[in-house]
Amino acid sequence: MSLKETLNNLKETAVSRIPPETLREMSEATEQLCKSGVMESVIQTGTPIPAFALKNQDGAEILSDDLLSQGAVVLTVFRGHW
């Protein structure tokens, strides 16, 4: 299975767990954001980003250049549930 297929499966599974009313509210909020023009200023898929350093779950610093030396990097932002 390709990465794209795996991610699509994860997305479908996650969306199926969201109550319909919540999903509707999320969709409306996303539509409002898109209409606001904010999407024009966000980093697009495939856009190179500057080198960065982040701490992992153990507090060790991880450099993007080190990760890139091993192959492609997928960066996601998880906001958590609050």
mmCIF file of the N, C-alpha and C atoms, coordinates in Angstrom:
data_MODEL
# 
_entry.id   MODEL 
# 
loop_
_atom_site.group_PDB 
_atom_site.id 
_atom_site.type_symbol 
_atom_site.label_atom_id 
_atom_site.label_alt_id 
_atom_site.label_comp_id 
_atom_site.label_asym_id 
_atom_site.label_entity_id 
_atom_site.label_seq_id 
_atom_site.pdbx_PDB_ins_code 
_atom_site.Cartn_x 
_atom_site.Cartn_y 
_atom_site.Cartn_z 
_atom_site.occupancy 
_atom_site.B_iso_or_equiv 
_atom_site.pdbx_formal_charge 
_atom_site.auth_seq_id 
_atom_site.auth_comp_id 
_atom_site.auth_asym_id 
_atom_site.auth_atom_id 
_atom_site.pdbx_PDB_model_num 
ATOM 1   N N  . MET A 1 1  ? 0.848   -1.180 0.000  1.00 0.00 ? 1  MET A N  1 
ATOM 2   C CA . MET A 1 1  ? 0.000   0.000  0.000  1.00 0.00 ? 1  MET A CA 1 
ATOM 3   C C  . MET A 1 1  ? 0.892   1.241  0.000  1.00 0.00 ? 1  MET A C  1 
ATOM 4   N N  . SER A 1 2  ? 0.546   2.216  -0.827 1.00 0.00 ? 2  SER A N  1 
ATOM 5   C CA . SER A 1 2  ? 1.341   3.438  -0.911 1.00 0.00 ? 2  SER A CA 1 
ATOM 6   C C  . SER A 1 2  ? 1.072   4.326  0.300  1.00 0.00 ? 2  SER A C  1 
ATOM 7   N N  . LEU A 1 3  ? 1.946   5.303  0.510  1.00 0.00 ? 3  LEU A N  1 
ATOM 8   C CA . LEU A 1 3  ? 1.760   6.258  1.610  1.00 0.00 ? 3  LEU A CA 1 
ATOM 9   C C  . LEU A 1 3  ? 0.447   6.998  1.427  1.00 0.00 ? 3  LEU A C  1 
ATOM 10  N N  . LYS A 1 4  ? 0.158   7.405  0.197  1.00 0.00 ? 4  LYS A N  1 
ATOM 11  C CA . LYS A 1 4  ? -1.080  8.147  -0.064 1.00 0.00 ? 4  LYS A CA 1 
ATOM 12  C C  . LYS A 1 4  ? -2.302  7.304  0.296  1.00 0.00 ? 4  LYS A C  1 
ATOM 13  N N  . GLU A 1 5  ? -2.292  6.033  -0.081 1.00 0.00 ? 5  GLU A N  1 
ATOM 14  C CA . GLU A 1 5  ? -3.407  5.150  0.245  1.00 0.00 ? 5  GLU A CA 1 
ATOM 15  C C  . GLU A 1 5  ? -3.536  4.959  1.755  1.00 0.00 ? 5  GLU A C  1 
ATOM 16  N N  . THR A 1 6  ? -2.413  4.801  2.424  1.00 0.00 ? 6  THR A N  1 
ATOM 17  C CA . THR A 1 6  ? -2.419  4.642  3.878  1.00 0.00 ? 6  THR A CA 1 
ATOM 18  C C  . THR A 1 6  ? -2.995  5.876  4.558  1.00 0.00 ? 6  THR A C  1 
ATOM 19  N N  . LEU A 1 7  ? -2.563  7.060  4.120  1.00 0.00 ? 7  LEU A N  1 
ATOM 20  C CA . LEU A 1 7  ? -3.072  8.305  4.707  1.00 0.00 ? 7  LEU A CA 1 
ATOM 21  C C  . LEU A 1 7  ? -4.560  8.480  4.431  1.00 0.00 ? 7  LEU A C  1 
ATOM 22  N N  . ASN A 1 8  ? -4.999  8.130  3.226  1.00 0.00 ? 8  ASN A N  1 
ATOM 23  C CA . ASN A 1 8  ? -6.427  8.224  2.908  1.00 0.00 ? 8  ASN A CA 1 
ATOM 24  C C  . ASN A 1 8  ? -7.247  7.286  3.784  1.00 0.00 ? 8  ASN A C  1 
ATOM 25  N N  . ASN A 1 9  ? -6.743  6.085  4.019  1.00 0.00 ? 9  ASN A N  1 
ATOM 26  C CA . ASN A 1 9  ? -7.434  5.141  4.902  1.00 0.00 ? 9  ASN A CA 1 
ATOM 27  C C  . ASN A 1 9  ? -7.521  5.666  6.331  1.00 0.00 ? 9  ASN A C  1 
ATOM 28  N N  . LEU A 1 10 ? -6.436  6.249  6.815  1.00 0.00 ? 10 LEU A N  1 
ATOM 29  C CA . LEU A 1 10 ? -6.446  6.837  8.159  1.00 0.00 ? 10 LEU A CA 1 
ATOM 30  C C  . LEU A 1 10 ? -7.453  7.972  8.249  1.00 0.00 ? 10 LEU A C  1 
ATOM 31  N N  . LYS A 1 11 ? -7.494  8.798  7.218  1.00 0.00 ? 11 LYS A N  1 
ATOM 32  C CA . LYS A 1 11 ? -8.428  9.926  7.197  1.00 0.00 ? 11 LYS A CA 1 
ATOM 33  C C  . LYS A 1 11 ? -9.869  9.422  7.228  1.00 0.00 ? 11 LYS A C  1 
ATOM 34  N N  . GLU A 1 12 ? -10.173 8.437  6.394  1.00 0.00 ? 12 GLU A N  1 
ATOM 35  C CA . GLU A 1 12 ? -11.527 7.882  6.354  1.00 0.00 ? 12 GLU A CA 1 
ATOM 36  C C  . GLU A 1 12 ? -11.930 7.306  7.709  1.00 0.00 ? 12 GLU A C  1 
ATOM 37  N N  . THR A 1 13 ? -11.003 6.609  8.350  1.00 0.00 ? 13 THR A N  1 
ATOM 38  C CA . THR A 1 13 ? -11.282 6.024  9.653  1.00 0.00 ? 13 THR A CA 1 
ATOM 39  C C  . THR A 1 13 ? -11.543 7.116  10.686 1.00 0.00 ? 13 THR A C  1 
ATOM 40  N N  . ALA A 1 14 ? -10.725 8.152  10.671 1.00 0.00 ? 14 ALA A N  1 
ATOM 41  C CA . ALA A 1 14 ? -10.877 9.244  11.638 1.00 0.00 ? 14 ALA A CA 1 
ATOM 42  C C  . ALA A 1 14 ? -12.197 9.977  11.416 1.00 0.00 ? 14 ALA A C  1 
ATOM 43  N N  . VAL A 1 15 ? -12.522 10.275 10.170 1.00 0.00 ? 15 VAL A N  1 
ATOM 44  C CA . VAL A 1 15 ? -13.745 11.010 9.861  1.00 0.00 ? 15 VAL A CA 1 
ATOM 45  C C  . VAL A 1 15 ? -14.977 10.205 10.254 1.00 0.00 ? 15 VAL A C  1 
ATOM 46  N N  . SER A 1 16 ? -14.918 8.907  10.101 1.00 0.00 ? 16 SER A N  1 
ATOM 47  C CA . SER A 1 16 ? -16.080 8.076  10.434 1.00 0.00 ? 16 SER A CA 1 
ATOM 48  C C  . SER A 1 16 ? -16.390 8.090  11.926 1.00 0.00 ? 16 SER A C  1 
ATOM 49  N N  . ARG A 1 17 ? -15.450 8.513  12.741 1.00 0.00 ? 17 ARG A N  1 
ATOM 50  C CA . ARG A 1 17 ? -15.647 8.544  14.201 1.00 0.00 ? 17 ARG A CA 1 
ATOM 51  C C  . ARG A 1 17 ? -16.178 9.885  14.698 1.00 0.00 ? 17 ARG A C  1 
ATOM 52  N N  . ILE A 1 18 ? -16.246 10.869 13.798 1.00 0.00 ? 18 ILE A N  1 
ATOM 53  C CA . ILE A 1 18 ? -16.694 12.205 14.189 1.00 0.00 ? 18 ILE A CA 1 
ATOM 54  C C  . ILE A 1 18 ? -18.217 12.268 14.077 1.00 0.00 ? 18 ILE A C  1 
ATOM 55  N N  . PRO A 1 19 ? -18.906 12.732 15.134 1.00 0.00 ? 19 PRO A N  1 
ATOM 56  C CA . PRO A 1 19 ? -20.359 12.863 15.051 1.00 0.00 ? 19 PRO A CA 1 
ATOM 57  C C  . PRO A 1 19 ? -20.751 13.785 13.892 1.00 0.00 ? 19 PRO A C  1 
ATOM 58  N N  . PRO A 1 20 ? -21.846 13.488 13.185 1.00 0.00 ? 20 PRO A N  1 
ATOM 59  C CA . PRO A 1 20 ? -22.245 14.275 12.008 1.00 0.00 ? 20 PRO A CA 1 
ATOM 60  C C  . PRO A 1 20 ? -22.338 15.780 12.264 1.00 0.00 ? 20 PRO A C  1 
ATOM 61  N N  . GLU A 1 21 ? -22.895 16.187 13.395 1.00 0.00 ? 21 GLU A N  1 
ATOM 62  C CA . GLU A 1 21 ? -23.029 17.624 13.688 1.00 0.00 ? 21 GLU A CA 1 
ATOM 63  C C  . GLU A 1 21 ? -21.646 18.275 13.834 1.00 0.00 ? 21 GLU A C  1 
ATOM 64  N N  . THR A 1 22 ? -20.737 17.592 14.492 1.00 0.00 ? 22 THR A N  1 
ATOM 65  C CA . THR A 1 22 ? -19.379 18.114 14.641 1.00 0.00 ? 22 THR A CA 1 
ATOM 66  C C  . THR A 1 22 ? -18.685 18.191 13.298 1.00 0.00 ? 22 THR A C  1 
ATOM 67  N N  . LEU A 1 23 ? -18.848 17.178 12.482 1.00 0.00 ? 23 LEU A N  1 
ATOM 68  C CA . LEU A 1 23 ? -18.245 17.171 11.151 1.00 0.00 ? 23 LEU A CA 1 
ATOM 69  C C  . LEU A 1 23 ? -18.787 18.323 10.303 1.00 0.00 ? 23 LEU A C  1 
ATOM 70  N N  . ARG A 1 24 ? -20.097 18.583 10.420 1.00 0.00 ? 24 ARG A N  1 
ATOM 71  C CA . ARG A 1 24 ? -20.695 19.704 9.688  1.00 0.00 ? 24 ARG A CA 1 
ATOM 72  C C  . ARG A 1 24 ? -20.088 21.029 10.136 1.00 0.00 ? 24 ARG A C  1 
ATOM 73  N N  . GLU A 1 25 ? -19.945 21.217 11.437 1.00 0.00 ? 25 GLU A N  1 
ATOM 74  C CA . GLU A 1 25 ? -19.357 22.444 11.976 1.00 0.00 ? 25 GLU A CA 1 
ATOM 75  C C  . GLU A 1 25 ? -17.904 22.602 11.513 1.00 0.00 ? 25 GLU A C  1 
ATOM 76  N N  . MET A 1 26 ? -17.173 21.503 11.520 1.00 0.00 ? 26 MET A N  1 
ATOM 77  C CA . MET A 1 26 ? -15.777 21.552 11.077 1.00 0.00 ? 26 MET A CA 1 
ATOM 78  C C  . MET A 1 26 ? -15.699 21.915 9.599  1.00 0.00 ? 26 MET A C  1 
ATOM 79  N N  . SER A 1 27 ? -16.587 21.336 8.796  1.00 0.00 ? 27 SER A N  1 
ATOM 80  C CA . SER A 1 27 ? -16.598 21.620 7.359  1.00 0.00 ? 27 SER A CA 1 
ATOM 81  C C  . SER A 1 27 ? -16.940 23.082 7.098  1.00 0.00 ? 27 SER A C  1 
ATOM 82  N N  . GLU A 1 28 ? -17.912 23.615 7.836  1.00 0.00 ? 28 GLU A N  1 
ATOM 83  C CA . GLU A 1 28 ? -18.289 25.018 7.679  1.00 0.00 ? 28 GLU A CA 1 
ATOM 84  C C  . GLU A 1 28 ? -17.135 25.943 8.072  1.00 0.00 ? 28 GLU A C  1 
ATOM 85  N N  . ALA A 1 29 ? -16.456 25.609 9.171  1.00 0.00 ? 29 ALA A N  1 
ATOM 86  C CA . ALA A 1 29 ? -15.322 26.435 9.608  1.00 0.00 ? 29 ALA A CA 1 
ATOM 87  C C  . ALA A 1 29 ? -14.201 26.394 8.580  1.00 0.00 ? 29 ALA A C  1 
ATOM 88  N N  . THR A 1 30 ? -13.955 25.223 8.010  1.00 0.00 ? 30 THR A N  1 
ATOM 89  C CA . THR A 1 30 ? -12.917 25.095 6.981  1.00 0.00 ? 30 THR A CA 1 
ATOM 90  C C  . THR A 1 30 ? -13.284 25.918 5.761  1.00 0.00 ? 30 THR A C  1 
ATOM 91  N N  . GLU A 1 31 ? -14.542 25.870 5.366  1.00 0.00 ? 31 GLU A N  1 
ATOM 92  C CA . GLU A 1 31 ? -15.001 26.649 4.209  1.00 0.00 ? 31 GLU A CA 1 
ATOM 93  C C  . GLU A 1 31 ? -14.828 28.146 4.465  1.00 0.00 ? 31 GLU A C  1 
ATOM 94  N N  . GLN A 1 32 ? -15.164 28.597 5.672  1.00 0.00 ? 32 GLN A N  1 
ATOM 95  C CA . GLN A 1 32 ? -15.001 30.011 6.017  1.00 0.00 ? 32 GLN A CA 1 
ATOM 96  C C  . GLN A 1 32 ? -13.530 30.422 5.954  1.00 0.00 ? 32 GLN A C  1 
ATOM 97  N N  . LEU A 1 33 ? -12.648 29.566 6.459  1.00 0.00 ? 33 LEU A N  1 
ATOM 98  C CA . LEU A 1 33 ? -11.213 29.866 6.399  1.00 0.00 ? 33 LEU A CA 1 
ATOM 99  C C  . LEU A 1 33 ? -10.740 29.982 4.957  1.00 0.00 ? 33 LEU A C  1 
ATOM 100 N N  . CYS A 1 34 ? -11.167 29.061 4.113  1.00 0.00 ? 34 CYS A N  1 
ATOM 101 C CA . CYS A 1 34 ? -10.769 29.089 2.705  1.00 0.00 ? 34 CYS A CA 1 
ATOM 102 C C  . CYS A 1 34 ? -11.257 30.363 2.027  1.00 0.00 ? 34 CYS A C  1 
ATOM 103 N N  . LYS A 1 35 ? -12.488 30.765 2.319  1.00 0.00 ? 35 LYS A N  1 
ATOM 104 C CA . LYS A 1 35 ? -13.053 31.984 1.730  1.00 0.00 ? 35 LYS A CA 1 
ATOM 105 C C  . LYS A 1 35 ? -12.367 33.241 2.246  1.00 0.00 ? 35 LYS A C  1 
ATOM 106 N N  . SER A 1 36 ? -11.747 33.168 3.419  1.00 0.00 ? 36 SER A N  1 
ATOM 107 C CA . SER A 1 36 ? -11.107 34.343 4.018  1.00 0.00 ? 36 SER A CA 1 
ATOM 108 C C  . SER A 1 36 ? -9.814  34.740 3.308  1.00 0.00 ? 36 SER A C  1 
ATOM 109 N N  . GLY A 1 37 ? -9.265  33.816 2.517  1.00 0.00 ? 37 GLY A N  1 
ATOM 110 C CA . GLY A 1 37 ? -8.012  34.094 1.827  1.00 0.00 ? 37 GLY A CA 1 
ATOM 111 C C  . GLY A 1 37 ? -6.781  33.632 2.588  1.00 0.00 ? 37 GLY A C  1 
ATOM 112 N N  . VAL A 1 38 ? -6.964  33.084 3.783  1.00 0.00 ? 38 VAL A N  1 
ATOM 113 C CA . VAL A 1 38 ? -5.831  32.672 4.599  1.00 0.00 ? 38 VAL A CA 1 
ATOM 114 C C  . VAL A 1 38 ? -5.023  31.566 3.921  1.00 0.00 ? 38 VAL A C  1 
ATOM 115 N N  . MET A 1 39 ? -5.681  30.754 3.097  1.00 0.00 ? 39 MET A N  1 
ATOM 116 C CA . MET A 1 39 ? -4.996  29.637 2.445  1.00 0.00 ? 39 MET A CA 1 
ATOM 117 C C  . MET A 1 39 ? -3.937  30.097 1.451  1.00 0.00 ? 39 MET A C  1 
ATOM 118 N N  . GLU A 1 40 ? -4.039  31.335 1.001  1.00 0.00 ? 40 GLU A N  1 
ATOM 119 C CA . GLU A 1 40 ? -3.057  31.871 0.060  1.00 0.00 ? 40 GLU A CA 1 
ATOM 120 C C  . GLU A 1 40 ? -1.701  32.109 0.719  1.00 0.00 ? 40 GLU A C  1 
ATOM 121 N N  . SER A 1 41 ? -1.681  32.215 2.043  1.00 0.00 ? 41 SER A N  1 
ATOM 122 C CA . SER A 1 41 ? -0.428  32.517 2.732  1.00 0.00 ? 41 SER A CA 1 
ATOM 123 C C  . SER A 1 41 ? 0.173   31.323 3.474  1.00 0.00 ? 41 SER A C  1 
ATOM 124 N N  . VAL A 1 42 ? -0.468  30.154 3.389  1.00 0.00 ? 42 VAL A N  1 
ATOM 125 C CA . VAL A 1 42 ? 0.071   28.982 4.078  1.00 0.00 ? 42 VAL A CA 1 
ATOM 126 C C  . VAL A 1 42 ? 1.031   28.231 3.165  1.00 0.00 ? 42 VAL A C  1 
ATOM 127 N N  . ILE A 1 43 ? 1.896   27.451 3.768  1.00 0.00 ? 43 ILE A N  1 
ATOM 128 C CA . ILE A 1 43 ? 2.834   26.634 3.009  1.00 0.00 ? 43 ILE A CA 1 
ATOM 129 C C  . ILE A 1 43 ? 2.045   25.567 2.259  1.00 0.00 ? 43 ILE A C  1 
ATOM 130 N N  . GLN A 1 44 ? 2.311   25.439 0.976  1.00 0.00 ? 44 GLN A N  1 
ATOM 131 C CA . GLN A 1 44 ? 1.615   24.476 0.137  1.00 0.00 ? 44 GLN A CA 1 
ATOM 132 C C  . GLN A 1 44 ? 2.401   23.163 0.073  1.00 0.00 ? 44 GLN A C  1 
ATOM 133 N N  . THR A 1 45 ? 1.701   22.094 -0.251 1.00 0.00 ? 45 THR A N  1 
ATOM 134 C CA . THR A 1 45 ? 2.334   20.797 -0.417 1.00 0.00 ? 45 THR A CA 1 
ATOM 135 C C  . THR A 1 45 ? 3.463   20.903 -1.422 1.00 0.00 ? 45 THR A C  1 
ATOM 136 N N  . GLY A 1 46 ? 4.624   20.382 -1.052 1.00 0.00 ? 46 GLY A N  1 
ATOM 137 C CA . GLY A 1 46 ? 5.782   20.388 -1.951 1.00 0.00 ? 46 GLY A CA 1 
ATOM 138 C C  . GLY A 1 46 ? 6.653   21.625 -1.851 1.00 0.00 ? 46 GLY A C  1 
ATOM 139 N N  . THR A 1 47 ? 6.225   22.630 -1.096 1.00 0.00 ? 47 THR A N  1 
ATOM 140 C CA . THR A 1 47 ? 7.012   23.848 -0.941 1.00 0.00 ? 47 THR A CA 1 
ATOM 141 C C  . THR A 1 47 ? 8.177   23.595 0.017  1.00 0.00 ? 47 THR A C  1 
ATOM 142 N N  . PRO A 1 48 ? 9.413   23.903 -0.421 1.00 0.00 ? 48 PRO A N  1 
ATOM 143 C CA . PRO A 1 48 ? 10.548  23.733 0.502  1.00 0.00 ? 48 PRO A CA 1 
ATOM 144 C C  . PRO A 1 48 ? 10.414  24.675 1.704  1.00 0.00 ? 48 PRO A C  1 
ATOM 145 N N  . ILE A 1 49 ? 10.767  24.194 2.868  1.00 0.00 ? 49 ILE A N  1 
ATOM 146 C CA . ILE A 1 49 ? 10.725  25.034 4.063  1.00 0.00 ? 49 ILE A CA 1 
ATOM 147 C C  . ILE A 1 49 ? 12.140  25.170 4.610  1.00 0.00 ? 49 ILE A C  1 
ATOM 148 N N  . PRO A 1 50 ? 12.377  26.200 5.399  1.00 0.00 ? 50 PRO A N  1 
ATOM 149 C CA . PRO A 1 50 ? 13.715  26.372 5.979  1.00 0.00 ? 50 PRO A CA 1 
ATOM 150 C C  . PRO A 1 50 ? 14.062  25.233 6.939  1.00 0.00 ? 50 PRO A C  1 
ATOM 151 N N  . ALA A 1 51 ? 15.341  25.030 7.134  1.00 0.00 ? 51 ALA A N  1 
ATOM 152 C CA . ALA A 1 51 ? 15.801  24.028 8.104  1.00 0.00 ? 51 ALA A CA 1 
ATOM 153 C C  . ALA A 1 51 ? 15.239  24.375 9.484  1.00 0.00 ? 51 ALA A C  1 
ATOM 154 N N  . PHE A 1 52 ? 14.956  23.329 10.267 1.00 0.00 ? 52 PHE A N  1 
ATOM 155 C CA . PHE A 1 52 ? 14.413  23.553 11.596 1.00 0.00 ? 52 PHE A CA 1 
ATOM 156 C C  . PHE A 1 52 ? 14.899  22.471 12.548 1.00 0.00 ? 52 PHE A C  1 
ATOM 157 N N  . ALA A 1 53 ? 14.716  22.742 13.832 1.00 0.00 ? 53 ALA A N  1 
ATOM 158 C CA . ALA A 1 53 ? 15.033  21.770 14.885 1.00 0.00 ? 53 ALA A CA 1 
ATOM 159 C C  . ALA A 1 53 ? 13.837  21.698 15.816 1.00 0.00 ? 53 ALA A C  1 
ATOM 160 N N  . LEU A 1 54 ? 13.419  20.485 16.145 1.00 0.00 ? 54 LEU A N  1 
ATOM 161 C CA . LEU A 1 54 ? 12.309  20.268 17.072 1.00 0.00 ? 54 LEU A CA 1 
ATOM 162 C C  . LEU A 1 54 ? 12.711  19.192 18.075 1.00 0.00 ? 54 LEU A C  1 
ATOM 163 N N  . LYS A 1 55 ? 12.093  19.232 19.231 1.00 0.00 ? 55 LYS A N  1 
ATOM 164 C CA . LYS A 1 55 ? 12.367  18.202 20.230 1.00 0.00 ? 55 LYS A CA 1 
ATOM 165 C C  . LYS A 1 55 ? 11.381  17.054 20.041 1.00 0.00 ? 55 LYS A C  1 
ATOM 166 N N  . ASN A 1 56 ? 11.898  15.838 20.193 1.00 0.00 ? 56 ASN A N  1 
ATOM 167 C CA . ASN A 1 56 ? 11.022  14.671 20.091 1.00 0.00 ? 56 ASN A CA 1 
ATOM 168 C C  . ASN A 1 56 ? 10.364  14.402 21.439 1.00 0.00 ? 56 ASN A C  1 
ATOM 169 N N  . GLN A 1 57 ? 9.629   13.304 21.530 1.00 0.00 ? 57 GLN A N  1 
ATOM 170 C CA . GLN A 1 57 ? 8.895   12.972 22.752 1.00 0.00 ? 57 GLN A CA 1 
ATOM 171 C C  . GLN A 1 57 ? 9.803   12.753 23.953 1.00 0.00 ? 57 GLN A C  1 
ATOM 172 N N  . ASP A 1 58 ? 11.103  12.513 23.710 1.00 0.00 ? 58 ASP A N  1 
ATOM 173 C CA . ASP A 1 58 ? 12.057  12.309 24.798 1.00 0.00 ? 58 ASP A CA 1 
ATOM 174 C C  . ASP A 1 58 ? 12.860  13.569 25.121 1.00 0.00 ? 58 ASP A C  1 
ATOM 175 N N  . GLY A 1 59 ? 12.573  14.667 24.409 1.00 0.00 ? 59 GLY A N  1 
ATOM 176 C CA . GLY A 1 59 ? 13.266  15.921 24.646 1.00 0.00 ? 59 GLY A CA 1 
ATOM 177 C C  . GLY A 1 59 ? 14.552  16.077 23.853 1.00 0.00 ? 59 GLY A C  1 
ATOM 178 N N  . ALA A 1 60 ? 14.905  15.079 23.024 1.00 0.00 ? 60 ALA A N  1 
ATOM 179 C CA . ALA A 1 60 ? 16.113  15.168 22.196 1.00 0.00 ? 60 ALA A CA 1 
ATOM 180 C C  . ALA A 1 60 ? 15.823  16.035 20.977 1.00 0.00 ? 60 ALA A C  1 
ATOM 181 N N  . GLU A 1 61 ? 16.771  16.899 20.637 1.00 0.00 ? 61 GLU A N  1 
ATOM 182 C CA . GLU A 1 61 ? 16.605  17.774 19.484 1.00 0.00 ? 61 GLU A CA 1 
ATOM 183 C C  . GLU A 1 61 ? 16.809  16.995 18.183 1.00 0.00 ? 61 GLU A C  1 
ATOM 184 N N  . ILE A 1 62 ? 15.870  17.152 17.266 1.00 0.00 ? 62 ILE A N  1 
ATOM 185 C CA . ILE A 1 62 ? 15.928  16.502 15.962 1.00 0.00 ? 62 ILE A CA 1 
ATOM 186 C C  . ILE A 1 62 ? 16.055  17.587 14.907 1.00 0.00 ? 62 ILE A C  1 
ATOM 187 N N  . LEU A 1 63 ? 17.060  17.467 14.039 1.00 0.00 ? 63 LEU A N  1 
ATOM 188 C CA . LEU A 1 63 ? 17.291  18.456 12.987 1.00 0.00 ? 63 LEU A CA 1 
ATOM 189 C C  . LEU A 1 63 ? 16.675  17.985 11.681 1.00 0.00 ? 63 LEU A C  1 
ATOM 190 N N  . SER A 1 64 ? 15.997  18.907 11.004 1.00 0.00 ? 64 SER A N  1 
ATOM 191 C CA . SER A 1 64 ? 15.370  18.539 9.731  1.00 0.00 ? 64 SER A CA 1 
ATOM 192 C C  . SER A 1 64 ? 16.411  18.074 8.717  1.00 0.00 ? 64 SER A C  1 
ATOM 193 N N  . ASP A 1 65 ? 17.572  18.679 8.715  1.00 0.00 ? 65 ASP A N  1 
ATOM 194 C CA . ASP A 1 65 ? 18.620  18.275 7.772  1.00 0.00 ? 65 ASP A CA 1 
ATOM 195 C C  . ASP A 1 65 ? 19.044  16.822 8.001  1.00 0.00 ? 65 ASP A C  1 
ATOM 196 N N  . ASP A 1 66 ? 19.085  16.393 9.264  1.00 0.00 ? 66 ASP A N  1 
ATOM 197 C CA . ASP A 1 66 ? 19.432  14.999 9.561  1.00 0.00 ? 66 ASP A CA 1 
ATOM 198 C C  . ASP A 1 66 ? 18.361  14.055 9.018  1.00 0.00 ? 66 ASP A C  1 
ATOM 199 N N  . LEU A 1 67 ? 17.106  14.438 9.187  1.00 0.00 ? 67 LEU A N  1 
ATOM 200 C CA . LEU A 1 67 ? 16.021  13.605 8.669  1.00 0.00 ? 67 LEU A CA 1 
ATOM 201 C C  . LEU A 1 67 ? 16.055  13.547 7.143  1.00 0.00 ? 67 LEU A C  1 
ATOM 202 N N  . LEU A 1 68 ? 16.264  14.694 6.513  1.00 0.00 ? 68 LEU A N  1 
ATOM 203 C CA . LEU A 1 68 ? 16.294  14.748 5.053  1.00 0.00 ? 68 LEU A CA 1 
ATOM 204 C C  . LEU A 1 68 ? 17.443  13.938 4.468  1.00 0.00 ? 68 LEU A C  1 
ATOM 205 N N  . SER A 1 69 ? 18.526  13.803 5.210  1.00 0.00 ? 69 SER A N  1 
ATOM 206 C CA . SER A 1 69 ? 19.655  13.017 4.706  1.00 0.00 ? 69 SER A CA 1 
ATOM 207 C C  . SER A 1 69 ? 19.296  11.529 4.609  1.00 0.00 ? 69 SER A C  1 
ATOM 208 N N  . GLN A 1 70 ? 18.201  11.144 5.281  1.00 0.00 ? 70 GLN A N  1 
ATOM 209 C CA . GLN A 1 70 ? 17.748  9.751  5.255  1.00 0.00 ? 70 GLN A CA 1 
ATOM 210 C C  . GLN A 1 70 ? 16.632  9.527  4.222  1.00 0.00 ? 70 GLN A C  1 
ATOM 211 N N  . GLY A 1 71 ? 16.123  10.600 3.614  1.00 0.00 ? 71 GLY A N  1 
ATOM 212 C CA . GLY A 1 71 ? 15.041  10.478 2.629  1.00 0.00 ? 71 GLY A CA 1 
ATOM 213 C C  . GLY A 1 71 ? 14.004  11.559 2.830  1.00 0.00 ? 71 GLY A C  1 
ATOM 214 N N  . ALA A 1 72 ? 12.854  11.375 2.191  1.00 0.00 ? 72 ALA A N  1 
ATOM 215 C CA . ALA A 1 72 ? 11.769  12.357 2.252  1.00 0.00 ? 72 ALA A CA 1 
ATOM 216 C C  . ALA A 1 72 ? 11.237  12.489 3.682  1.00 0.00 ? 72 ALA A C  1 
ATOM 217 N N  . VAL A 1 73 ? 10.722  13.671 3.992  1.00 0.00 ? 73 VAL A N  1 
ATOM 218 C CA . VAL A 1 73 ? 10.170  13.955 5.319  1.00 0.00 ? 73 VAL A CA 1 
ATOM 219 C C  . VAL A 1 73 ? 8.733   14.432 5.160  1.00 0.00 ? 73 VAL A C  1 
ATOM 220 N N  . VAL A 1 74 ? 7.847   13.869 5.963  1.00 0.00 ? 74 VAL A N  1 
ATOM 221 C CA . VAL A 1 74 ? 6.463   14.322 6.019  1.00 0.00 ? 74 VAL A CA 1 
ATOM 222 C C  . VAL A 1 74 ? 6.279   15.000 7.366  1.00 0.00 ? 74 VAL A C  1 
ATOM 223 N N  . LEU A 1 75 ? 5.908   16.259 7.342  1.00 0.00 ? 75 LEU A N  1 
ATOM 224 C CA . LEU A 1 75 ? 5.723   17.034 8.568  1.00 0.00 ? 75 LEU A CA 1 
ATOM 225 C C  . LEU A 1 75 ? 4.238   17.253 8.789  1.00 0.00 ? 75 LEU A C  1 
ATOM 226 N N  . THR A 1 76 ? 3.751   16.838 9.948  1.00 0.00 ? 76 THR A N  1 
ATOM 227 C CA . THR A 1 76 ? 2.352   17.060 10.296 1.00 0.00 ? 76 THR A CA 1 
ATOM 228 C C  . THR A 1 76 ? 2.298   17.818 11.615 1.00 0.00 ? 76 THR A C  1 
ATOM 229 N N  . VAL A 1 77 ? 1.187   18.461 11.838 1.00 0.00 ? 77 VAL A N  1 
ATOM 230 C CA . VAL A 1 77 ? 0.973   19.182 13.083 1.00 0.00 ? 77 VAL A CA 1 
ATOM 231 C C  . VAL A 1 77 ? -0.244  18.564 13.755 1.00 0.00 ? 77 VAL A C  1 
ATOM 232 N N  . PHE A 1 78 ? -0.054  18.054 14.940 1.00 0.00 ? 78 PHE A N  1 
ATOM 233 C CA . PHE A 1 78 ? -1.141  17.456 15.700 1.00 0.00 ? 78 PHE A CA 1 
ATOM 234 C C  . PHE A 1 78 ? -1.497  18.401 16.827 1.00 0.00 ? 78 PHE A C  1 
ATOM 235 N N  . ARG A 1 79 ? -2.687  18.932 16.782 1.00 0.00 ? 79 ARG A N  1 
ATOM 236 C CA . ARG A 1 79 ? -3.123  19.893 17.793 1.00 0.00 ? 79 ARG A CA 1 
ATOM 237 C C  . ARG A 1 79 ? -3.623  19.232 19.057 1.00 0.00 ? 79 ARG A C  1 
ATOM 238 N N  . GLY A 1 80 ? -3.864  17.964 18.997 1.00 0.00 ? 80 GLY A N  1 
ATOM 239 C CA . GLY A 1 80 ? -4.388  17.298 20.179 1.00 0.00 ? 80 GLY A CA 1 
ATOM 240 C C  . GLY A 1 80 ? -5.886  17.459 20.276 1.00 0.00 ? 80 GLY A C  1 
ATOM 241 N N  . HIS A 1 81 ? -6.443  17.028 21.355 1.00 0.00 ? 81 HIS A N  1 
ATOM 242 C CA . HIS A 1 81 ? -7.891  17.098 21.559 1.00 0.00 ? 81 HIS A CA 1 
ATOM 243 C C  . HIS A 1 81 ? -8.126  17.854 22.857 1.00 0.00 ? 81 HIS A C  1 
ATOM 244 N N  . TRP A 1 82 ? -8.667  19.052 22.719 1.00 0.00 ? 82 TRP A N  1 
ATOM 245 C CA . TRP A 1 82 ? -8.975  19.836 23.918 1.00 0.00 ? 82 TRP A CA 1 
ATOM 246 C C  . TRP A 1 82 ? -10.187 20.684 23.667 1.00 0.00 ? 82 TRP A C  1 
# 
